[in-house]
Amino acid sequence: MNKNIKKIAIVGPESTGKSTISQLLAKYYKVSWVPEYARYYCENLVADYTLQDEVNMYYGQVALEDAVLAITESDFIICDTTFITVKIWSDEVLGETPQVVLDALPKKPYDLYLLMDIDLPWQDDPLRDFPNKREYFMQVWHQELQALNANYKVIDGLGEERIANAVNAIGEFLGR
């Protein structure tokens, strides 16, 4: 496995276009894409999620990412979110974060985070919970990324402008 593969994470509050833009960016750059494991996991839950579910989502996200890294021939990959989401949701909904997640945060950094702004209209989805807390979660994302001393850029704009802003941010990062 090429250890020099850069990881670009698309992150942010609910309903900010992360899945859409991450797929578009992967297609644009012709690179591998890591989907959001938690979406698949939560679609199959039959009860309220627990701290163990959060641990499972952490391991699932890491496994998906590792699988993509193992087979990619690109010099970077696009990740639709990261397991920082597990920390944010665990803290908010369950009042604590699994230790395995806390231990992994500083050990599994991403090279660039694109933090999607909350300027998109809210889209209802059965897996989305907090339409009235978008500003709060945007602040939480800033705090979490700053706590990691992460290299990140806020991406705003609607439609093609948002995509262009993301492409420009990645281009600057890659020196292209």
NORBELCOR-V43064 format. One line per field, one symbol per residue. ss: DSSP state (H for helix, E for strand, L for the rest). A space follows every 10 residues. Layout:
BEGIN
ss: ???
END
This chain:
BEGIN
ss: LLLLLEEEEE ELLLLLLHHH HHHHHHHHHL LLEELLHHHH HHHLLLLLLL HHHHHHHHHH HHHHHHHHHH HLLLLEEEEE LLLHHHHHHH HHHHLLLLHH HHHHHLLLLL LEEEEELLLL LLLLLLLLLL LLLHHHHHHH HHHHHHHLLL LEEEELLLLH HHHHHHHHHH HHHHLL
END
